[in-house]
């Protein structure tokens, strides 16, 4: 078993691991950037909707105009809840895709490093 694991394989394994770690890091940073971009866009749209609603609410001077705001309040809350749910689903999808991509990088790395060791071991076992 020891003769199968020589210094050249050890160096190749170290290089492969480093390459995979760098690729995984790049994928993680790209996923983080996409999630932050999505969250900032969502936050911006929510702030714009809230500011627009409060501008209308400030202009309400009597009871009738305040009553007219009630349906708009409900619509704003409903829209906010729906957008929050949709954004959370998009974020979860991005997280899953990023995790799968990182897993694929390490899986292919493990298979590439394992192949030179597994083939001679399988031949000796027969």
N, C-alpha and C positions, 0 to 999 in steps of 0.2 A: 504494500500500500504506500509506503514512504517513497519508494522509487518512482511512483506515479506522480507524486507531488513535488516537482522540482522548482528551482528558483525562477525559472522562466515562466512557469504557470502562475507562480505567486505574483510576479510583477504584472503579468497580463490580467490577473484577477484584480489587483489594486488599480490598474488603469481603467479597467471596465467599470469598477465600482465608482471611481471618481467621475468618469464620463456620465454614468447613470445619475449620480447625485447632482451633477451640474444640470443635466436635462430636467430632472425632477424639480430642482430649484427654479429653473426658468418657467416650467409649467405652473408651479405654485404661485410665482409672482404674477404671471399673466392672468391666472384665475383670480387672484386678489385684486388686480387692477380692474378686471371686468366686473367683479362684485361691487367694488367701490364706485365705479362709474354708474352702475345700475342703481345703487342706493342714493347717490347724489342726485341723479335725475328724478328719482321717486320723491326725495325730500324736497327738491325744488318745485315739483308739481303740487305737492301737498301745501307748501308754504304759499304758493301763488293762489291756490283755491281758498285757503284760509284768509289771506289778505283781501281777496275779492269779496268774500262773504262778510268780513268785518267792516269793509267799506260800506256795504249796503246796510249793515246793522247800525252803524253810526248815524246814518241818515234817517233812521226811523225816529219820528218825533211824537207819534201818537199811538194809541192802542191798536188801531186798525192796521197801521203799517208794521207794528210789531207782530200782530197776528199773521200778517202776510209772510213774515220771515220763517214761521214754523215749518211750512213745507220745504223751504230752502234749507233749513237746518237739518231736517231728516234726510233730504237728498244729499247734502254734504257728508253727513255721517255714513250713509249707505255707500256713497262713492268712495269715501276714504277707506272703509272696511274692505270693499272689493279690490281697491288698488293695493292695499296692504297685503291681502291674500295673494293676489296675482304676483306681486313683487317677491313675496316669500317663496312662492312656487318656482319662480325664475331663479332665485338665489339657490334654492335647493338643487335645481337642475344643473346650474353652473358648478356647484360644489361636487355633485356626483360625477359630472363629466371630467372635472379636473382630477378627482381621485382615481377615476378609471384610467386616465391617461398616465398618471404617475405610476399606478400599478402595472400598466402595460410596459412602461419603461423598465421597471425593475424585474418584471417577469422575463422579458426578452434578454435582459442582462444576465439573469441567473441561468437561463437556458443556454446562453452563449458560453458562459464560463463552465457550466456543468458538462457540456458536450464532450470536450477533450478528456475529461476525467472518467465519464461514465462509459464511453466506448471501450477503452482498454480494460476497465474493470468487468464489463459484461463479457468480453472475450475470454478473460482469465477464468471467469466463473463457469463457463461452458466447458 
